[in-house]
Amino acid sequence: MSENPVDERSLDADTDRASENTGAAGSVVSDPVPEKNAEAGDAAEENAADGKAAKKKKHPARRFMIGFLIVVLVFLPVSNAVGYEIVFRNLFLDTMRDNEKNEAEEARFLSDHAILRKEYTIDAGKGKKLQGYLYMKDLQYKDMNFNNLIVFSHGIGNGHIAYLEQIASLLDLHDTIVFAYDATGNGRSDGKATGGLPQGVKDLDTVLDFIENDPVLRYPSITLVGHSWGAYSAGSVLQYHPEIKRAVLIAGFNASENMLKGYAQKYAGPVVYLMLPYVELYEMIKFGSYGNASIVRGCEQSSTAVTYVQALDDERVDPEKYGIRYLQKELSDDEDVTFIELESGGHTLPPETVTDIVRGVMEN
């Protein structure tokens, strides 16, 4: 043991150095791995953050597009449809409806003018009924002697009763009887309200179908006479009844969209141009082909001799925008249409004026 002291110490020193080297080597070899992993993690986090930032930049545009589509495809159509129903359920109501005083005056008027009346109930579909009335003088009823049938279409806001004086005046025409009716939501016909302007065209189409299938009424020569809403209806219905020979339109607006646009501009201003396409779409959905009916289309699709009459001082139907001046431009090449332009007379012409015009039309 004592003979080799140096060697033992050397061996211990070598062992210590080996341990140190091993430890040092271990630290040198193992240290770079976690550093690289940490760097990779940091890079991944940075990339993820960049991705989120990019997505956040895209989200506002996407949200804007979604909001825009909701407004265009949902809010505007629904709000305009609701507004349309509110308007036609609360405005243009028949103020003479279900009034006993008016009914008594009506009976007295018929008696004083020796006018007889026969009532008809017309099936309008979906369980709804329209009320029709055939007016004639006593002598005509006894002999059933008539060659001309005038179908009269009333304006909005009142049933046909508001036009009794006009009907009585038309009965003075030779060999002529008058068939009048109450449109939906007016007079004694079903419906709480009109429901929309195209309803007038639909109702008149129903009435004409009824007349043309009646064993007595279908034989006389038919002349349509309409005022205001009734004139729009009479002119528009010609596309469904081109067989009608004559029509006299008094102060009628060309189409529903024209009239609604004119009224809406007074209250909504330029916003109406945003609303109108949705209103037109809703009318097409609600009324079908009647939704885009118009006087222009009716005249173009028939050979009916049409006479359009309006006073230039009419404050209800604008002669320039959708009345006589507008129609003169649109139908300038239609030889079947005649225009009578009056300087004065307002929206509702005197009964004798209308009768004289109808007489001239029927004699030609």
Backbone hydrogen bonds, N-H to C=O, Kabsch-Sander energy under -0.5 kcal/mol:
donor,donor_aa,acceptor,acceptor_aa,energy
4,N,1,M,-0.8
8,E,4,N,-1.3
9,R,5,P,-1.8
10,S,6,V,-2.6
11,L,7,D,-2.6
12,D,8,E,-2.3
13,A,9,R,-2.5
14,D,10,S,-3.0
15,T,11,L,-2.3
16,D,12,D,-2.5
17,R,13,A,-2.8
18,A,14,D,-2.4
19,S,15,T,-2.3
20,E,16,D,-2.6
21,N,17,R,-3.0
22,T,18,A,-2.9
23,G,19,S,-2.9
24,A,20,E,-3.1
25,A,21,N,-3.4
26,G,22,T,-2.8
27,S,23,G,-2.3
28,V,24,A,-2.2
29,V,25,A,-2.4
30,S,26,G,-2.4
31,D,27,S,-1.4
33,V,30,S,-0.7
35,E,31,D,-1.0
36,K,32,P,-2.1
37,N,33,V,-2.2
38,A,34,P,-2.4
39,E,35,E,-2.3
40,A,36,K,-2.5
41,G,37,N,-2.5
42,D,38,A,-2.6
43,A,39,E,-2.3
44,A,40,A,-2.4
45,E,41,G,-2.6
46,E,42,D,-2.4
47,N,43,A,-2.6
48,A,44,A,-2.7
49,A,45,E,-2.5
50,D,46,E,-2.6
51,G,47,N,-2.5
52,K,48,A,-2.6
53,A,49,A,-2.4
54,A,50,D,-2.4
55,K,51,G,-2.6
56,K,52,K,-2.6
57,K,53,A,-1.8
58,K,54,A,-1.5
59,H,55,K,-1.9
62,R,58,K,-1.8
63,R,59,H,-3.1
64,F,60,P,-2.3
65,M,61,A,-2.3
66,I,62,R,-2.5
67,G,63,R,-2.6
68,F,64,F,-2.7
69,L,65,M,-2.5
70,I,66,I,-2.2
71,V,67,G,-2.2
72,V,68,F,-2.7
73,L,69,L,-3.1
74,V,70,I,-1.8
75,F,70,I,-2.3
76,L,71,V,-2.9
78,V,74,V,-2.3
79,S,75,F,-3.0
80,N,76,L,-2.3
81,A,77,P,-2.0
82,V,78,V,-2.6
83,G,79,S,-2.5
84,Y,80,N,-2.4
85,E,81,A,-2.1
86,I,82,V,-2.3
87,V,83,G,-2.4
88,F,84,Y,-2.2
89,R,85,E,-1.0
90,N,86,I,-1.1
90,N,87,V,-0.5
91,L,87,V,-2.5
94,D,185,G,-0.6
95,T,93,L,-0.8
95,T,157,G,-1.6
97,R,94,D,-1.0
99,N,96,M,-0.7
100,E,98,D,-0.6
103,E,99,N,-2.1
104,A,100,E,-2.2
105,E,101,K,-2.2
106,E,102,N,-2.3
107,A,103,E,-2.2
108,R,104,A,-2.1
109,F,105,E,-2.4
110,L,106,E,-2.2
111,S,107,A,-1.9
112,D,108,R,-2.6
113,H,109,F,-1.7
114,A,111,S,-1.3
115,I,110,L,-2.8
116,L,136,M,-3.1
118,K,134,L,-2.2
120,Y,132,G,-2.9
122,I,120,Y,-0.5
122,I,130,L,-3.2
124,A,122,I,-0.6
124,A,128,K,-2.7
125,G,128,K,-0.5
128,K,125,G,-1.9
130,L,122,I,-2.8
131,Q,182,D,-0.6
132,G,120,Y,-3.1
132,G,130,L,-0.6
133,Y,180,A,-3.2
134,L,118,K,-3.0
135,Y,133,Y,-0.6
135,Y,178,V,-3.6
136,M,116,L,-2.0
138,D,114,A,-1.1
141,Y,137,K,-1.9
142,K,138,D,-2.0
143,D,139,L,-2.2
144,M,140,Q,-2.2
145,N,140,Q,-0.6
146,F,144,M,-0.9
147,N,175,D,-1.8
148,N,175,D,-2.4
149,L,221,S,-2.8
150,I,148,N,-0.5
150,I,177,I,-2.7
151,V,149,L,-0.6
151,V,223,T,-2.3
152,F,150,I,-0.7
152,F,179,F,-2.4
153,S,225,V,-2.6
154,H,152,F,-0.5
157,G,92,F,-0.6
158,N,155,G,-0.7
162,A,159,G,-1.3
163,Y,160,H,-2.3
164,L,161,I,-1.6
167,I,163,Y,-2.6
168,A,164,L,-2.7
169,S,165,E,-1.9
170,L,166,Q,-2.1
171,L,167,I,-1.5
172,D,169,S,-1.3
173,L,170,L,-1.6
176,T,173,L,-1.1
177,I,148,N,-2.3
178,V,135,Y,-2.2
179,F,150,I,-3.3
180,A,133,Y,-2.6
180,A,178,V,-0.6
181,Y,152,F,-0.6
182,D,131,Q,-2.3
183,A,181,Y,-0.6
185,G,190,D,-2.4
186,N,183,A,-2.1
189,S,186,N,-2.1
190,D,129,K,-2.7
195,G,88,F,-1.0
199,Q,196,G,-1.2
200,G,197,L,-1.7
201,V,197,L,-0.5
202,K,198,P,-2.0
203,D,199,Q,-2.7
204,L,200,G,-2.1
205,D,201,V,-2.2
206,T,202,K,-2.0
207,V,203,D,-2.4
208,L,204,L,-2.6
209,D,205,D,-2.0
210,F,206,T,-2.0
211,I,207,V,-2.5
212,E,208,L,-2.6
213,N,209,D,-0.6
213,N,210,F,-0.9
214,D,211,I,-1.2
218,R,214,D,-1.6
219,Y,216,V,-1.1
221,S,147,N,-2.2
223,T,149,L,-2.4
224,L,246,R,-2.4
225,V,151,V,-2.4
226,G,248,V,-2.1
227,H,153,S,-1.8
228,S,250,I,-2.8
230,G,227,H,-2.5
232,Y,228,S,-2.3
233,S,229,W,-2.3
234,A,230,G,-2.5
235,G,231,A,-2.7
236,S,232,Y,-2.3
237,V,233,S,-2.3
238,L,235,G,-0.7
239,Q,236,S,-1.5
240,Y,237,V,-1.8
241,H,237,V,-1.3
244,I,241,H,-1.8
245,K,222,I,-0.7
246,R,222,I,-1.0
247,A,305,A,-2.1
248,V,224,L,-3.1
249,L,247,A,-0.5
249,L,307,T,-3.0
250,I,226,G,-2.8
250,I,248,V,-0.6
251,A,249,L,-0.7
251,A,309,V,-3.2
254,N,322,Y,-1.5
256,S,293,A,-0.6
259,M,255,A,-1.9
260,L,256,S,-2.8
261,K,257,E,-2.1
262,G,258,N,-2.1
263,Y,259,M,-2.2
264,A,260,L,-2.9
265,Q,261,K,-2.1
266,K,262,G,-0.6
266,K,263,Y,-0.8
267,Y,263,Y,-0.6
267,Y,264,A,-1.0
268,A,264,A,-3.7
269,G,264,A,-0.6
269,G,265,Q,-0.8
271,V,268,A,-1.4
272,V,269,G,-1.7
273,Y,270,P,-1.7
274,L,271,V,-1.3
275,M,271,V,-1.6
276,L,272,V,-2.9
278,Y,275,M,-0.9
279,V,275,M,-1.7
280,E,276,L,-2.7
281,L,277,P,-2.0
282,Y,278,Y,-2.4
283,E,279,V,-2.3
284,M,280,E,-1.9
285,I,281,L,-2.1
286,K,282,Y,-2.9
287,F,283,E,-3.0
288,G,284,M,-1.4
290,Y,287,F,-1.4
291,G,288,G,-1.7
292,N,289,S,-1.1
293,A,290,Y,-1.5
295,I,254,N,-2.3
298,G,294,S,-2.3
299,C,295,I,-2.6
300,E,296,V,-2.3
301,Q,297,R,-1.7
302,S,299,C,-1.1
303,S,242,P,-0.5
305,A,245,K,-2.5
306,V,304,T,-1.0
306,V,336,D,-2.1
307,T,247,A,-2.8
308,Y,306,V,-0.5
308,Y,338,T,-3.0
309,V,249,L,-3.1
310,Q,340,I,-1.9
311,A,346,G,-0.6
312,L,342,L,-2.9
314,D,311,A,-1.5
318,D,316,R,-0.6
322,Y,318,D,-2.1
323,G,318,D,-1.0
325,R,319,P,-1.3
326,Y,319,P,-1.6
327,L,323,G,-2.5
328,Q,324,I,-2.3
329,K,325,R,-1.3
330,E,326,Y,-2.0
331,L,327,L,-2.5
332,S,329,K,-0.9
334,D,331,L,-1.5
335,E,333,D,-0.9
337,V,334,D,-1.2
338,T,306,V,-3.0
340,I,308,Y,-2.9
341,E,339,F,-0.5
342,L,310,Q,-2.5
342,L,340,I,-0.6
349,L,347,H,-0.6
353,T,350,P,-0.7
354,V,350,P,-1.8
355,T,351,P,-2.6
356,D,352,E,-2.2
357,I,353,T,-1.8
358,V,354,V,-2.7
359,R,355,T,-2.7
360,G,356,D,-2.0
361,V,357,I,-2.0
362,M,358,V,-2.7
363,E,359,R,-1.8
364,N,360,G,-0.9
